[in-house]
Amino acid sequence: MKVICIEEHVSDEAVETAARADFGKVASFLSSISDEVTAGDGTRPQILSLTSAAQGAADIGDARLQQMDDHGIDVQVLALGNTGATQFLPADSAAQTCTDSNNRLADLIAVHPNRFRAFAALPWSDPEAAASELRRTVSDLGFVGAMLCGNVGNAFLDDSRFDVLLAAFAETRVPLYLHPNAPIPAVREKYYDGLGDEVSARLSAFGWGWHNEAGIHAIRLILSGAFDRHPDLQVISGHWGEMVPFFLQRIDDAIPLSVSGLSRTVTQTYREHFYVTPSGMVGDPYQPHFRFIYDMLGPERIMYSVDYPYVSMSGASEFLLGLDIPDRDRDLIAHGNAERLLRL
């Protein structure tokens, strides 16, 4: 069984250095997170320590390839991780920094073109420049979309100034991957502080907060009419849809078409414009999550991801092999949908 994983991360020292000051202002709470991790038995992916994640993100050579081989993963689609989120770059140099980073990543991928592909890093705070860089990376470098890690200056992509960028995604027919990152600071402080520094930090980040925010981002895009304006726009959402699929019917009941003014319900729009990946949330405890998404969206809207190196690759392919679904559906989830959407 061929396996393509599409939410796999790398680091770029130049980008992280340039983005550090502004990223530190909104994510200083992450320093409260120790390297304490839940012990795993190797049967399913496990969240890794921040130290291990940083080490793994720095390598896209032999060590990463060996792990991919050991765990039955044929291809990774690479993107910069949270600490290299390019919306935190200084405005006067963001476009050039992203261009240089994408060129470096393209050169690294060229060493192993059958094992790696890439999502572009974009200067999100400058939508016109981001649209231009998206077009360049797709046409000249063969990149397969772009990943946004979090919000952009405390705003989401439904803000009208980003419509030119959404149009570029639709025009190039490559997907936007909405990946979580540190929540808007005012939200984090009100919702998550006061539980002890490390508990609050973990809850506001990968325990709950940034998933909740990524889900709100997706819902806002739908309710803004973005998919009515851009019928070719496609979005990928990790972590089994960042909570959204489980509340689609509730949103439809609460916001009928007569109120939203949209051409379709939120559920209809989601089913036609969103793909969902597990982001390493696989193994026996996550069987109910898979079954719900499978029944709601169908196998044509699920792709696979491990979220390495934030999560280990352990047991990833075994989960796919063990699913009680037809082989055709398994192949779509493992590689077929990614090959079609990303034109691999």
CORJORA-V306540 format. One record per run of one state. SS is the DSSP state (h for helix, s for strand, l for the rest). FROM is the first residue (numbers start at 1). TO is the last residue. Records with the same first field share a line. If there is no record, write none. Layout:
SS->FROM-TO, FROM-TO
This chain:
l->1-3, 11-12, 33-46, 48-49, 58-61, 71-74, 81-81, 85-85, 89-93, 112-115, 119-119, 121-126, 142-144, 150-151, 153-154, 156-159, 173-174, 180-184, 193-196, 208-208, 224-225, 230-234, 238-238, 243-243, 255-256, 261-265, 278-283, 298-298, 304-310, 312-315, 323-326, 342-344
s->4-10, 47-47, 75-80, 116-118, 120-120, 145-149, 152-152, 155-155, 175-179, 235-237, 274-277, 302-303, 311-311
h->13-32, 50-57, 62-70, 82-84, 86-88, 94-111, 127-141, 160-172, 185-192, 197-207, 209-223, 226-229, 239-242, 244-254, 257-260, 266-273, 284-297, 299-301, 316-322, 327-341
